[in-house]
Amino acid sequence: MLGRIKQRLNRCLTGTRLNRAGGWLLLPGRVKNNAADITKANWILVLKPDGIGDVILATGFLRSLRRQCPKAHITIAVREASKELVAHPCFCDEIMIWKEEWCGTALQLGSAVDLAKSARSKWKSNHLDWVLIPRSGWDHANASMYAWWSGSANICAHEFFCEDRGLDRNGFVNHLIPTPAMAHETEFHRRMLQFLKLDSPVRPQLEIPAAAAVKIKELLSCENPRSKWVALGIGASHGSKRWPTENFKAMAQNIIMKWPDLTIFLIGGVDDREIARAILAGSTGEVVDVTGKLSLSEAAALLNQCGVYVGNDSGPIHLAGAVGCAVVEITKHPVTGNSVHECSPVRFGPVARWSDVLQPRALAPECREGCDKSDAHCITGITVSEVMKAVSQAFSFAGYQSRN
């Protein structure tokens, strides 16, 4: 009983009724809608407190917005882990770090109050003309609640974003973009630009800092790699997204046998070093472990020199696509899974010059709309031979010739 009461209280704290009432009471001078033409706006806030891959996919949207609103002061709100991805004038004038405690549909009272107070304090003097929330799916970080408390006259978001998972955030938004059909995340970005009557190129593209490029050059001069490179993305945020280590090891050995003039780089975080060691053990080719050694910008600089990227469904797959790699993604989401699922490649697949997404053929009987397990499960149905077939096609696109 106490748990249910607490859950209802948490829902109430992030719901539209209480926040709208409080907003009108505490923000009686809410700005009039005097900048409906976004190209004439003075202050724009883009809320993107999402995962690394989601922020990378939004870089095309951010470039287009910056280019077409040159007079506006544009602020982008992201999580700490993503800030270096958008730290360039072609994206924004200012980066705001989103607090982790603001995330989640079950906000504690202190976090909900802090979010509202922070929004009110931040934008009290600099009145926002527009707040844009380009995300397609559910409001997991309470971005719409922050937008409301900012006092902005124009808050723009997608219908699916406001209604997904029954959150009902429509009351926070006064420019609601209809969702006629589910589509890729970048298509939602295009729809928002078109709704705002802006040109709508949205292909992701990163800016690689000079310092990151220099570090990679120094690293490679020490490793003395061969002229053609391929990257293997061996990590993932969840165990269920990780293709088995023994499969990566077998694939690496297959690549070495067929393309002996290649250098293979193992990409991942600190937690992936054990996997890298297992792949390196007994390797007969040129394999370089950079897991846990690179920032996001440095990883992008390395991938910019690679022709092909093969890896799990994780942030680096979008890094690779954004810098021009041919991409092979190994995903846990089955072909017969729900295309609206948050792991569906229909929504979040790679955007690249050439790409192929390998999926399990069918859901396991115990899974529902997608793979529900916490460890590698449905993804284990993808074989090394299937991946090698896609790798061969990616190498052909990149101009890598095999020995046999």
Secondary structure, DSSP 8 states (H G I E B T S, - for coil): -HHHHHHHHHHHHHSHHHHHHHHHHH-TT---S---SGGG-SEEEEE--S-HHHHHHTHHHHHHHHHH-TTSEEEEEE-GGGGGGG-STTT-SEEEE--GGG-SSS--HHHHHHHHHHHHHHTSSS--SEEEE---S--TT-HHHHHHHTT-SEEEEEHHHHHGGG---GGG-SEEE---S---HHHHHHHHHHHTT------------HHHHHHHHHHHHHH---SEEEEEE---SSGGG---HHHHHHHHHHHHHH-TTEEEEEE--GGGHHHHHHHHTT--SEEEE-TTT--HHHHHHHHTT-SEEEEESSHHHHHHHHTT-EEEEE-SS-TTS-TTSTT-HHHH---SSSEEEE--SS--TT-SSS---SSS-GGGGS-HHHHHHHHHHHHHHHT-----
